[in-house]
């Protein structure tokens, strides 16, 4: 048999001094109807959120735009960065302070907030779909047993709402009370009146308390920040703390867990790094780890990278 048959090259590659460069897989959140990216360029992205059009910064957009994004006539608001850090919104037209958008049977509040955010990361829909499928498959195998999910650094609850909608019992933990309250509103908008327990706490401290209590979870989701402080001033730096944190979280996994998912927007944290962390920190469980970029399609015909995720499925 020829060597090419034994060791076929990757589907997308080029060689340089016998080194392969491979395009990593990307999961595309392409099922949105209430959200789309119209155009990108010069560090900005032009987005439609329902009937509202926003122009916001995006550090991944280092190419030139195909048109003048600022001249788009339907823009409702633009986020301008400040040379001193931060920035603020310029509202060009009257618009609601907040509004709702849907993703399938889920509904979320959108609101322009500080530091360019809207309270929702639409690329996460790719992860929501995958987690819901895993939960529903496990529930199909054991209909009488509820799936317990722990969502850490849970923000406004996109993942919590998605998992609860598929029948999981979710413990939602975040240090910011305002974001936890928003998560509750998102859940109620999606028709979820019970099934989510909301906790305002430092995530590391909460996990340690759960270990002492003997509580166990079938699935763990985490979306840790690059940097942060807990309610008591606890410092978090993802490069220093993420491995120990995942290792600690392994102690609250059930005997026959379902999955552990890590999401990150930290620049420079490659998907393979997340995969290695999952593989090594969860080595006592018989799981298969994979990692991937997340992306959103644009009306220009390209995919915008939006961070990366990794999941161990057991």
Beta strands, then each sheet from edge to edge (+ up, - down):
strand 1: 15-16
strand 2: 19-20
strand 3: 26-28
strand 4: 35-41
strand 5: 44-49
strand 6: 52-57
strand 7: 77-81
strand 8: 87-91
strand 9: 99-103
strand 10: 106-110
strand 11: 148-152
strand 12: 169-174
strand 13: 196-200
strand 14: 219-222
strand 15: 227-229
strand 16: 235-237
strand 17: 259-264
strand 18: 288-297
strand 19: 303-313
sheet 1: 1+ 2-
sheet 2: 3+ 18+ 19- 17+ 14+ 11+ 12+ 13+
sheet 3: 4+ 5- 6+ 7+ 8-
sheet 4: 9+ 10-
sheet 5: 15+ 16-
end
